[in-house]
Amino acid sequence: MQELPVEVTPAEVRARRDAGDAVRLIDVREPFEHALTHIEGAELIPMGSVPTRLQQLHAASREATLIVFCHHGVRSLDVTYWLREQGVAACQSMTGGIDRWSTEVDSSVPRY
């Protein structure tokens, strides 16, 4: 299996979702940020709780590519590198985070 690029753009994520590819969006922002705005269908797993959910995430990555995102893409990149170090190869960080998603994919998602 070819290794996935570490990062993926919001437009690529949307195209993969639209095509029916198995992708699972993982929001690593904090609950207060999620309350402000979120991407429909994304699962909230705050960055600090990712280690306690490692087994669940590893299992989920066997069914779908995990698309990790945050506000601007910094935390999600850290989480993606950490997950890969733990053996979760099927994960990518969405560049620009939910902010870029809002400006390039879905303007109904509020920016903050």
ChimeraX commands (.cxc) that place a marker at each C-alpha (Angstrom):
marker #1 position 0.00,0.00,0.00 radius 0.5
marker #1 position 1.32,3.42,-0.97 radius 0.5
marker #1 position 1.80,5.82,1.93 radius 0.5
marker #1 position -0.68,8.69,2.00 radius 0.5
marker #1 position 0.61,12.25,1.96 radius 0.5
marker #1 position 0.61,13.70,5.48 radius 0.5
marker #1 position -1.59,16.62,4.44 radius 0.5
marker #1 position -4.69,16.91,2.28 radius 0.5
marker #1 position -6.55,20.05,1.18 radius 0.5
marker #1 position -10.17,20.72,2.11 radius 0.5
marker #1 position -11.12,20.54,-1.59 radius 0.5
marker #1 position -9.55,17.08,-1.84 radius 0.5
marker #1 position -11.46,15.96,1.27 radius 0.5
marker #1 position -14.73,17.20,-0.19 radius 0.5
marker #1 position -14.04,15.46,-3.50 radius 0.5
marker #1 position -13.26,12.19,-1.71 radius 0.5
marker #1 position -16.43,12.46,0.39 radius 0.5
marker #1 position -18.51,13.28,-2.69 radius 0.5
marker #1 position -17.01,10.28,-4.50 radius 0.5
marker #1 position -18.04,8.01,-1.64 radius 0.5
marker #1 position -14.50,7.27,-0.48 radius 0.5
marker #1 position -14.20,5.96,3.05 radius 0.5
marker #1 position -13.06,9.01,5.01 radius 0.5
marker #1 position -13.78,9.87,8.62 radius 0.5
marker #1 position -13.37,13.45,9.82 radius 0.5
marker #1 position -11.79,13.83,13.25 radius 0.5
marker #1 position -12.05,17.29,14.83 radius 0.5
marker #1 position -9.27,17.76,17.40 radius 0.5
marker #1 position -10.35,21.23,18.51 radius 0.5
marker #1 position -11.71,21.92,21.99 radius 0.5
marker #1 position -15.43,21.55,22.81 radius 0.5
marker #1 position -15.92,25.34,23.00 radius 0.5
marker #1 position -14.52,25.68,19.47 radius 0.5
marker #1 position -16.75,22.86,18.22 radius 0.5
marker #1 position -19.74,24.67,19.75 radius 0.5
marker #1 position -18.88,27.77,17.66 radius 0.5
marker #1 position -18.79,25.88,14.38 radius 0.5
marker #1 position -18.24,22.38,13.05 radius 0.5
marker #1 position -18.25,20.28,9.91 radius 0.5
marker #1 position -21.34,18.10,9.65 radius 0.5
marker #1 position -20.50,14.46,10.32 radius 0.5
marker #1 position -17.12,15.13,11.96 radius 0.5
marker #1 position -16.33,13.45,15.27 radius 0.5
marker #1 position -15.01,15.64,18.09 radius 0.5
marker #1 position -11.95,14.13,19.79 radius 0.5
marker #1 position -10.06,17.01,21.45 radius 0.5
marker #1 position -6.30,16.84,20.95 radius 0.5
marker #1 position -5.62,16.09,24.62 radius 0.5
marker #1 position -7.86,13.02,24.57 radius 0.5
marker #1 position -6.42,11.47,21.39 radius 0.5
marker #1 position -3.96,9.22,23.29 radius 0.5
marker #1 position -6.79,7.70,25.33 radius 0.5
marker #1 position -8.71,7.00,22.10 radius 0.5
marker #1 position -5.74,5.49,20.23 radius 0.5
marker #1 position -7.14,1.97,20.00 radius 0.5
marker #1 position -10.47,3.27,18.72 radius 0.5
marker #1 position -8.76,5.49,16.16 radius 0.5
marker #1 position -6.47,2.68,15.05 radius 0.5
marker #1 position -9.48,0.41,14.51 radius 0.5
marker #1 position -11.37,3.16,12.67 radius 0.5
marker #1 position -8.39,3.70,10.35 radius 0.5
marker #1 position -8.81,0.15,9.07 radius 0.5
marker #1 position -12.27,1.10,7.77 radius 0.5
marker #1 position -11.64,4.65,6.55 radius 0.5
marker #1 position -8.88,7.22,6.16 radius 0.5
marker #1 position -8.90,9.52,9.16 radius 0.5
marker #1 position -8.96,13.18,8.15 radius 0.5
marker #1 position -7.78,15.12,11.19 radius 0.5
marker #1 position -8.52,18.84,11.40 radius 0.5
marker #1 position -8.44,21.75,13.83 radius 0.5
marker #1 position -8.84,25.53,13.45 radius 0.5
marker #1 position -5.91,26.29,11.12 radius 0.5
marker #1 position -4.12,22.96,10.68 radius 0.5
marker #1 position -1.33,23.16,13.27 radius 0.5
marker #1 position -2.75,20.90,16.00 radius 0.5
marker #1 position -4.11,18.45,13.44 radius 0.5
marker #1 position -0.68,18.11,11.84 radius 0.5
marker #1 position 0.84,17.35,15.25 radius 0.5
marker #1 position -1.87,14.76,15.93 radius 0.5
marker #1 position -1.42,13.18,12.49 radius 0.5
marker #1 position 2.34,12.81,12.98 radius 0.5
marker #1 position 1.76,11.34,16.45 radius 0.5
marker #1 position -0.85,8.87,15.15 radius 0.5
marker #1 position 1.50,7.75,12.39 radius 0.5
marker #1 position 4.24,7.20,14.97 radius 0.5
marker #1 position 1.77,4.95,16.81 radius 0.5
marker #1 position 1.18,2.89,13.65 radius 0.5
marker #1 position -1.96,4.58,12.34 radius 0.5
marker #1 position -0.91,4.99,8.70 radius 0.5
marker #1 position -4.33,5.84,7.23 radius 0.5
marker #1 position -4.56,9.38,8.58 radius 0.5
marker #1 position -4.03,12.81,7.09 radius 0.5
marker #1 position -4.16,16.39,8.35 radius 0.5
marker #1 position -6.48,18.80,6.56 radius 0.5
marker #1 position -4.38,21.85,5.66 radius 0.5
marker #1 position -5.79,25.15,6.85 radius 0.5
marker #1 position -8.29,23.42,9.14 radius 0.5
marker #1 position -11.91,24.34,9.46 radius 0.5
marker #1 position -11.06,27.95,8.60 radius 0.5
marker #1 position -9.87,26.96,5.12 radius 0.5
marker #1 position -12.83,24.55,4.79 radius 0.5
marker #1 position -15.12,27.53,5.38 radius 0.5
marker #1 position -13.41,29.75,2.81 radius 0.5
marker #1 position -12.87,27.13,0.09 radius 0.5
marker #1 position -15.52,24.42,0.50 radius 0.5
marker #1 position -18.54,25.42,2.58 radius 0.5
marker #1 position -19.12,29.10,3.37 radius 0.5
marker #1 position -22.09,28.14,5.58 radius 0.5
marker #1 position -19.54,26.98,8.17 radius 0.5
marker #1 position -18.88,30.13,10.25 radius 0.5
marker #1 position -15.33,31.40,10.69 radius 0.5
marker #1 position -13.97,32.50,14.06 radius 0.5
marker link #1:1,2 radius 0.2
marker link #1:2,3 radius 0.2
marker link #1:3,4 radius 0.2
marker link #1:4,5 radius 0.2
marker link #1:5,6 radius 0.2
marker link #1:6,7 radius 0.2
marker link #1:7,8 radius 0.2
marker link #1:8,9 radius 0.2
marker link #1:9,10 radius 0.2
marker link #1:10,11 radius 0.2
marker link #1:11,12 radius 0.2
marker link #1:12,13 radius 0.2
marker link #1:13,14 radius 0.2
marker link #1:14,15 radius 0.2
marker link #1:15,16 radius 0.2
marker link #1:16,17 radius 0.2
marker link #1:17,18 radius 0.2
marker link #1:18,19 radius 0.2
marker link #1:19,20 radius 0.2
marker link #1:20,21 radius 0.2
marker link #1:21,22 radius 0.2
marker link #1:22,23 radius 0.2
marker link #1:23,24 radius 0.2
marker link #1:24,25 radius 0.2
marker link #1:25,26 radius 0.2
marker link #1:26,27 radius 0.2
marker link #1:27,28 radius 0.2
marker link #1:28,29 radius 0.2
marker link #1:29,30 radius 0.2
marker link #1:30,31 radius 0.2
marker link #1:31,32 radius 0.2
marker link #1:32,33 radius 0.2
marker link #1:33,34 radius 0.2
marker link #1:34,35 radius 0.2
marker link #1:35,36 radius 0.2
marker link #1:36,37 radius 0.2
marker link #1:37,38 radius 0.2
marker link #1:38,39 radius 0.2
marker link #1:39,40 radius 0.2
marker link #1:40,41 radius 0.2
marker link #1:41,42 radius 0.2
marker link #1:42,43 radius 0.2
marker link #1:43,44 radius 0.2
marker link #1:44,45 radius 0.2
marker link #1:45,46 radius 0.2
marker link #1:46,47 radius 0.2
marker link #1:47,48 radius 0.2
marker link #1:48,49 radius 0.2
marker link #1:49,50 radius 0.2
marker link #1:50,51 radius 0.2
marker link #1:51,52 radius 0.2
marker link #1:52,53 radius 0.2
marker link #1:53,54 radius 0.2
marker link #1:54,55 radius 0.2
marker link #1:55,56 radius 0.2
marker link #1:56,57 radius 0.2
marker link #1:57,58 radius 0.2
marker link #1:58,59 radius 0.2
marker link #1:59,60 radius 0.2
marker link #1:60,61 radius 0.2
marker link #1:61,62 radius 0.2
marker link #1:62,63 radius 0.2
marker link #1:63,64 radius 0.2
marker link #1:64,65 radius 0.2
marker link #1:65,66 radius 0.2
marker link #1:66,67 radius 0.2
marker link #1:67,68 radius 0.2
marker link #1:68,69 radius 0.2
marker link #1:69,70 radius 0.2
marker link #1:70,71 radius 0.2
marker link #1:71,72 radius 0.2
marker link #1:72,73 radius 0.2
marker link #1:73,74 radius 0.2
marker link #1:74,75 radius 0.2
marker link #1:75,76 radius 0.2
marker link #1:76,77 radius 0.2
marker link #1:77,78 radius 0.2
marker link #1:78,79 radius 0.2
marker link #1:79,80 radius 0.2
marker link #1:80,81 radius 0.2
marker link #1:81,82 radius 0.2
marker link #1:82,83 radius 0.2
marker link #1:83,84 radius 0.2
marker link #1:84,85 radius 0.2
marker link #1:85,86 radius 0.2
marker link #1:86,87 radius 0.2
marker link #1:87,88 radius 0.2
marker link #1:88,89 radius 0.2
marker link #1:89,90 radius 0.2
marker link #1:90,91 radius 0.2
marker link #1:91,92 radius 0.2
marker link #1:92,93 radius 0.2
marker link #1:93,94 radius 0.2
marker link #1:94,95 radius 0.2
marker link #1:95,96 radius 0.2
marker link #1:96,97 radius 0.2
marker link #1:97,98 radius 0.2
marker link #1:98,99 radius 0.2
marker link #1:99,100 radius 0.2
marker link #1:100,101 radius 0.2
marker link #1:101,102 radius 0.2
marker link #1:102,103 radius 0.2
marker link #1:103,104 radius 0.2
marker link #1:104,105 radius 0.2
marker link #1:105,106 radius 0.2
marker link #1:106,107 radius 0.2
marker link #1:107,108 radius 0.2
marker link #1:108,109 radius 0.2
marker link #1:109,110 radius 0.2
marker link #1:110,111 radius 0.2
marker link #1:111,112 radius 0.2
view
